[in-house]
Amino acid sequence: MAVTEASLLRQCPLLLPQNRSKTVYEGFISAQGRDFHLRIVLPEDLQLKNARLLCSWQLRTILSGYHRIVQQRMQHSPDLMSFMMELKMLLEVALKNRQELYALPPPPQFYSSLIEEIGTLGWDKYVCFKICFKCLCFIYFNLMYF
């Protein structure tokens, strides 16, 4: 048990036990340079299956689409450290996806130069594009005659 506690402290230094029986932990989880407040209340048997996770409104908002995954991980994680590592990875993914949603579009000059470059390559080689021009598809044949 001491090994797990030391590992938890090493992985989540801002999450500390709030009582001697170590059934209540409170602190912060860090991801992408940001800290989010949380509190975990474990039952007397220390099983995560029946634990409660209380989050700040910021963390709750970011994880709102991941509620089922968080619950599933709480049900299947063998200990608090494993759950915290998975929660941290999930938070990283959620933050990354959120940044992509709110990323600023490129300036109009980008689209002008893109159209010029497609013209240089040849519009006949252009096949398709993905949303927001994140991916362009071209066909290119290199026929060499000997």
C-alpha positions in Angstrom: 0.0 0.0 0.0 2.9 2.4 0.8 4.3 1.8 -2.7 1.0 2.8 -4.3 0.7 5.9 -2.0 4.2 7.0 -3.0 3.5 6.4 -6.7 0.2 8.4 -6.4 2.1 11.3 -4.7 4.7 11.2 -7.4 2.2 11.1 -10.3 -0.3 13.6 -8.7 1.6 15.7 -6.3 -1.3 18.2 -5.9 -3.8 15.5 -4.8 -3.5 14.8 -1.1 -5.4 12.7 1.5 -7.7 14.7 3.7 -8.1 12.1 6.5 -6.1 9.4 8.2 -8.1 6.6 6.7 -7.3 8.0 3.2 -10.9 7.8 2.1 -11.0 11.5 1.0 -8.5 13.0 -1.4 -8.6 16.6 -2.5 -6.4 18.7 -4.7 -5.7 19.4 -8.3 -5.1 17.4 -11.5 -2.8 19.0 -14.0 -3.0 18.8 -17.8 -1.5 21.0 -20.5 -0.2 23.5 -18.0 -3.6 24.0 -16.3 -4.7 22.8 -12.9 -8.3 21.6 -12.2 -9.7 21.1 -8.7 -11.2 17.8 -7.7 -12.2 15.8 -4.7 -12.5 12.0 -4.5 -14.5 10.3 -1.8 -13.8 6.6 -1.4 -15.9 4.2 0.6 -14.5 2.5 3.7 -13.3 -0.5 1.6 -11.3 2.0 -0.6 -12.9 0.5 -3.8 -13.3 2.9 -6.6 -16.5 1.2 -7.8 -18.5 3.2 -5.2 -16.3 6.3 -5.1 -17.6 9.8 -5.7 -15.7 12.2 -8.0 -16.5 15.9 -7.3 -15.1 18.4 -9.8 -14.8 22.1 -10.3 -17.2 23.5 -12.9 -14.2 24.0 -15.3 -13.2 20.3 -15.1 -16.9 19.2 -15.3 -17.4 21.3 -18.4 -14.3 19.9 -20.1 -15.2 16.3 -19.3 -18.9 16.7 -20.0 -18.8 14.5 -23.1 -16.7 11.9 -21.3 -19.0 11.1 -18.4 -19.6 7.4 -19.3 -15.8 6.8 -19.9 -15.0 8.4 -16.5 -17.6 6.2 -14.8 -16.3 3.1 -16.6 -12.7 3.8 -15.6 -13.8 4.2 -12.0 -15.5 0.8 -12.1 -12.5 -1.0 -13.6 -9.5 0.7 -12.2 -7.7 -1.4 -9.6 -6.6 1.5 -7.5 -6.7 5.3 -7.2 -3.4 5.8 -8.9 -4.4 3.9 -12.0 -7.7 5.9 -12.1 -5.9 9.2 -11.8 -3.5 8.3 -14.6 -6.4 7.4 -16.8 -8.3 10.5 -15.8 -5.2 12.6 -16.6 -4.9 11.0 -20.1 -8.6 11.5 -20.7 -8.3 15.1 -19.7 -5.4 15.7 -22.1 -7.5 14.2 -24.9 -10.5 16.3 -24.0 -8.5 19.5 -23.8 -6.8 18.8 -27.2 -10.2 18.1 -28.8 -11.6 21.3 -27.3 -8.7 23.4 -28.6 -9.3 22.0 -32.1 -12.9 23.0 -31.9 -12.1 26.6 -30.9 -9.0 27.0 -33.1 -9.0 30.3 -35.0 -9.4 29.9 -38.8 -6.5 30.8 -41.0 -6.4 34.4 -42.4 -7.9 35.0 -45.9 -4.4 35.2 -47.4 -4.0 31.5 -46.6 -6.9 30.5 -48.8 -5.7 32.8 -51.6 -2.3 31.2 -51.6 -3.8 27.7 -51.3 -5.9 28.4 -54.5 -2.8 29.7 -56.3 -0.8 26.6 -55.3 -3.6 24.2 -56.5 -3.7 26.1 -59.8 0.1 25.6 -60.1 -0.3 21.9 -59.5 -3.3 21.7 -61.8 -7.0 21.6 -60.9 -7.3 18.4 -63.0 -5.2 16.6 -60.3 -7.4 17.8 -57.4 -9.7 15.1 -56.1 -11.3 16.2 -52.8 -10.8 18.1 -49.6 -11.7 17.5 -45.9 -13.6 20.0 -43.8 -11.9 23.4 -43.4 -9.2 22.4 -46.0 -7.3 20.4 -43.3 -6.6 17.6 -45.8 -6.4 17.9 -49.6 -6.3 15.0 -52.0 -4.5 14.9 -55.3 -3.8 12.4 -57.9 -0.4 12.5 -59.5 0.9 10.3 -62.2 4.6 10.1 -62.9 4.8 8.4 -66.3 8.4 7.8 -67.5 9.0 6.6 -71.0 12.2 4.9 -72.0 
